Amino acid sequence: MTAKQNFTAGRVESFKCESGKGQSILWDGKTPGLGLRATAKGAKSYIFQTKLHGNTLRLTIGDAKTYSISQAQVEANRLKALTDQGIDPRELAKAQRNEAETKAIESKSKELLVSEVWAQYIAYQKDKMTRSHIERGKKWGERHLKDHENLAQPGGEERKRSKRKTQTGVLYPLMALRMADISSAILKEWQKVEAATRANNARQGFEMFRAFWRWCALRPEFAKLIDAGAVEGKELRDEVPSRKSKRFDVLEKSQLKPWFEAVTSLRNPVAQAYLQALILTGARREEMASLKWVDVDFQWSAIWIKDKVAEEGRKLPLTPYLSSLIDSLPRRNEWVFSSPTSKDGRYTDPSVSHHKVLSCSQLPPVTIHGLRRTFASLAEWVEMPVGIVAEIMGHKPSATAEKHYKSRPLELLAIWHIKYEAWILEQAGIGFTPQKDENVLKAVGGKNN
């Protein structure tokens, strides 16, 4: 360092960079380490310089036009006190900035709404659905995604096939809350309100929200923000309606007649045929809804189902009564179960018609999937072999022999399937006599029971 001089306003004002140099420094005789640096371009700023851990440390305090002499001296003394303790002011400033940024982020995060994070959750699941290497069961299907969207919707929108507006989803009341405010007590009150009017939806909504909340707890950006145990409280779980036992989600033998009478009284022939097709084939909801005319072979009495389990699908016998139902439907477009008002041109919401059927027939609640369970349950009345039932329904083979050795021709499936259909029609009180040339497979099955 050069000779020191006490800083005065005049000295600071008159100090300039020496000719031929890039910069010159004037050191304050009063404050250790404080200097005034002047550059060849005419800029002047206060600096602080000292030794830290054996190395020279130089820091810029600020522009001489901004800082007064006394302010610069105070800052230099602060920096000197830190370095005398072995603290690097740069590291301290960095730590303080990081702390401030963290607090700002946490403060902003506390204002995050459930709807904002829910949107990220749905986007994450949608992206996962596009990855072909992820196995089924480890990612959502289209129906599961639609259920999440429906249960979180605000409602009040116009329907395409009804004058009634869409209903507010059970999850929607939670969407406007802050993530930081979600607690077991709030969820308990939410369940109590929803379960009073729509118990099944309340349970389904809770299960969806619990999965979402657990997903949030695994993510660093949300984990510190939420109470991860909010969805696990016993008092909350006591409020959640119990899931109906699948054992009772079927139609009994004695209930077939009133059910068929209500179905056949529906004004919509597509709804009539669709609901009967489910109970006659045990097909899944979307498998039957996505049936196209090119998948129906009236000549060889077969239909090709787009299977949920096997990508290549599966072929089913087209039994006589079902064949007559399908053949009577209008050919509006490519879909067998078509709809002139649906966006996709096909029948998409059988629940409305099915609820009407259950109401008219005064039967206990049965889901659309319950009609599939009904097929499996009632097939025992005609002593249909378990392997035949599984193959018609599209279940994965469970035994080694079923999986690797048995390959049943369509004609063999038809023998049992026709027998089952005839028994169902008998219980339902439906008089039906197939035409002689209506089903080629009839001859294979022997008598048409």
Backbone hydrogen bonds, N-H to C=O, Kabsch-Sander energy under -0.5 kcal/mol:
donor,donor_aa,acceptor,acceptor_aa,energy
5,Q,27,W,-2.6
12,V,8,T,-2.6
13,E,9,A,-2.2
14,S,10,G,-2.4
15,F,11,R,-1.6
21,K,18,E,-1.8
24,S,38,A,-2.6
26,L,36,L,-2.5
27,W,3,A,-0.5
28,D,34,L,-2.7
29,G,5,Q,-0.8
34,L,31,T,-1.6
35,G,47,I,-2.5
36,L,26,L,-2.9
37,R,35,G,-0.5
37,R,45,S,-3.2
38,A,24,S,-3.1
39,T,43,A,-2.5
40,A,22,G,-2.2
42,G,39,T,-1.9
45,S,37,R,-2.2
46,Y,62,G,-2.9
47,I,35,G,-2.9
48,F,59,L,-3.0
49,Q,33,G,-2.0
50,T,57,L,-2.2
52,L,55,N,-3.2
55,N,52,L,-1.7
57,L,50,T,-3.4
58,R,56,T,-0.5
59,L,48,F,-3.1
61,I,46,Y,-2.7
61,I,59,L,-0.5
62,G,46,Y,-1.4
64,A,44,K,-2.3
66,T,63,D,-0.9
67,Y,63,D,-2.7
72,A,68,S,-2.3
73,Q,69,I,-2.3
74,V,70,S,-2.1
75,E,71,Q,-2.2
76,A,72,A,-2.4
77,N,73,Q,-2.3
78,R,74,V,-1.9
79,L,75,E,-2.4
80,K,76,A,-2.4
81,A,77,N,-2.1
82,L,78,R,-1.7
83,T,79,L,-2.5
84,D,80,K,-2.2
85,Q,81,A,-0.7
85,Q,82,L,-1.0
86,G,83,T,-1.7
87,I,82,L,-2.3
92,L,88,D,-2.2
93,A,89,P,-2.5
94,K,90,R,-2.2
95,A,91,E,-2.5
96,Q,92,L,-2.2
97,R,93,A,-2.3
98,N,94,K,-2.6
99,E,95,A,-2.3
100,A,96,Q,-2.3
101,E,97,R,-2.8
102,T,98,N,-2.6
103,K,99,E,-2.4
104,A,100,A,-2.2
105,I,101,E,-2.6
106,E,102,T,-2.8
107,S,103,K,-2.5
108,K,104,A,-2.2
109,S,105,I,-2.9
110,K,106,E,-1.9
111,E,108,K,-1.2
112,L,109,S,-2.0
114,V,177,L,-2.9
115,S,175,M,-2.0
116,E,113,L,-0.6
117,V,113,L,-1.6
118,W,114,V,-3.0
119,A,115,S,-1.8
120,Q,116,E,-1.2
121,Y,117,V,-2.3
122,I,118,W,-2.5
123,A,119,A,-2.2
124,Y,120,Q,-2.3
125,Q,121,Y,-2.1
126,K,122,I,-2.5
127,D,123,A,-2.3
128,K,124,Y,-2.0
129,M,125,Q,-1.8
130,T,126,K,-0.9
130,T,127,D,-0.7
131,R,128,K,-1.1
132,S,130,T,-0.8
134,I,131,R,-1.4
137,G,139,K,-0.8
138,K,135,E,-1.8
145,L,141,G,-2.2
146,K,142,E,-2.3
147,D,143,R,-2.1
148,H,144,H,-1.7
149,E,145,L,-2.1
150,N,146,K,-2.7
151,L,147,D,-2.3
152,A,148,H,-0.7
153,Q,150,N,-1.0
156,G,166,T,-3.2
159,R,162,S,-0.6
166,T,157,E,-2.8
169,G,153,Q,-2.6
171,L,151,L,-2.8
172,Y,151,L,-0.7
172,Y,169,G,-1.0
174,L,171,L,-1.4
175,M,171,L,-0.9
175,M,172,Y,-1.0
176,A,172,Y,-0.7
177,L,174,L,-1.5
179,M,112,L,-2.8
181,D,178,R,-1.2
182,I,178,R,-0.6
182,I,179,M,-1.2
187,L,183,S,-2.3
188,K,184,S,-2.1
189,E,185,A,-2.0
190,W,186,I,-2.2
191,Q,187,L,-2.4
192,K,188,K,-2.1
193,V,189,E,-2.0
194,E,190,W,-2.4
195,A,191,Q,-2.9
196,A,192,K,-0.7
197,T,194,E,-1.2
198,R,194,E,-2.5
202,A,198,R,-2.3
203,R,199,A,-2.4
204,Q,200,N,-2.5
205,G,201,N,-3.0
206,F,202,A,-2.2
207,E,203,R,-2.3
208,M,204,Q,-2.0
209,F,205,G,-2.6
210,R,206,F,-2.8
211,A,207,E,-1.8
212,F,208,M,-2.1
213,W,209,F,-2.8
214,R,210,R,-2.3
215,W,211,A,-1.8
216,C,212,F,-2.0
217,A,213,W,-2.0
218,L,214,R,-0.8
218,L,215,W,-0.8
219,R,216,C,-1.6
222,F,219,R,-1.9
223,A,219,R,-2.9
224,K,220,P,-0.8
225,L,222,F,-1.0
226,I,222,F,-1.4
228,A,226,I,-1.0
230,A,227,D,-2.1
231,V,228,A,-0.6
232,E,229,G,-1.6
233,G,229,G,-0.6
237,R,233,G,-2.3
238,D,234,K,-2.0
239,E,235,E,-0.8
239,E,236,L,-1.1
240,V,236,L,-0.8
248,F,245,S,-1.4
249,D,246,K,-1.0
250,V,248,F,-1.4
255,Q,252,E,-1.3
256,L,253,K,-1.2
259,W,255,Q,-1.8
260,F,256,L,-2.9
261,E,257,K,-2.3
262,A,258,P,-1.9
263,V,259,W,-2.3
264,T,260,F,-2.8
265,S,261,E,-0.5
266,L,263,V,-1.6
272,Q,268,N,-2.1
273,A,269,P,-2.4
274,Y,270,V,-2.6
275,L,271,A,-2.3
276,Q,272,Q,-1.8
277,A,273,A,-2.3
278,L,274,Y,-1.7
279,I,275,L,-1.5
280,L,276,Q,-1.8
281,T,277,A,-1.5
282,G,278,L,-2.4
288,M,284,R,-2.0
289,A,285,R,-1.9
290,S,286,E,-1.9
291,L,288,M,-1.6
293,W,334,E,-2.4
295,D,292,K,-1.5
296,V,293,W,-1.5
297,D,295,D,-0.5
297,D,302,A,-3.2
298,F,296,V,-0.6
302,A,297,D,-2.1
303,I,316,L,-2.4
304,W,295,D,-2.2
305,I,303,I,-0.6
305,I,314,R,-3.2
307,D,305,I,-1.2
311,E,309,V,-0.5
313,G,310,A,-1.6
314,R,305,I,-2.2
316,L,303,I,-2.9
318,L,301,S,-2.3
319,T,317,P,-1.1
323,S,319,T,-2.8
324,S,320,P,-1.9
325,L,321,Y,-1.9
326,I,322,L,-2.6
327,D,323,S,-2.5
328,S,324,S,-1.1
329,L,326,I,-1.5
332,R,330,P,-1.3
336,V,291,L,-2.5
337,F,291,L,-0.6
338,S,336,V,-1.2
339,S,345,G,-1.8
347,Y,337,F,-3.2
352,V,349,D,-0.8
353,S,349,D,-0.5
354,H,350,P,-2.6
355,H,351,S,-2.8
356,K,352,V,-1.6
357,V,353,S,-2.1
358,L,354,H,-2.5
359,S,355,H,-2.1
360,C,356,K,-2.7
361,S,357,V,-2.3
362,Q,358,L,-0.6
362,Q,359,S,-0.6
363,L,358,L,-2.0
371,L,367,T,-0.7
371,L,368,I,-1.3
372,R,368,I,-0.6
372,R,369,H,-0.6
373,R,369,H,-1.7
374,T,370,G,-2.0
375,F,371,L,-1.5
376,A,372,R,-1.6
377,S,373,R,-2.3
378,L,374,T,-3.1
379,A,375,F,-1.6
380,E,377,S,-0.9
381,W,378,L,-1.6
382,V,379,A,-1.0
383,E,380,E,-1.5
384,M,379,A,-2.0
389,V,385,P,-2.3
390,A,386,V,-2.6
391,E,387,G,-2.0
392,I,388,I,-2.5
393,M,389,V,-2.4
394,G,390,A,-1.3
395,H,390,A,-2.6
403,K,399,A,-2.4
404,H,400,T,-2.6
405,Y,401,A,-1.9
406,K,401,A,-2.2
412,L,409,P,-0.6
413,L,409,P,-1.6
414,A,410,L,-2.4
415,I,411,E,-1.5
416,W,412,L,-1.2
417,H,413,L,-2.5
418,I,414,A,-3.0
419,K,415,I,-1.3
420,Y,416,W,-2.3
421,E,417,H,-2.5
422,A,418,I,-2.4
423,W,419,K,-1.8
424,I,420,Y,-2.4
425,L,421,E,-2.4
426,E,422,A,-1.8
427,Q,423,W,-2.3
428,A,424,I,-2.2
429,G,425,L,-0.7
429,G,426,E,-0.8
430,I,425,L,-2.6
431,G,429,G,-0.6
432,F,430,I,-0.7
438,E,435,Q,-1.5
439,N,435,Q,-0.5
442,K,439,N,-1.4
443,A,440,V,-1.0
444,V,441,L,-0.5
445,G,441,L,-1.6
446,G,443,A,-0.6
449,N,447,K,-1.5
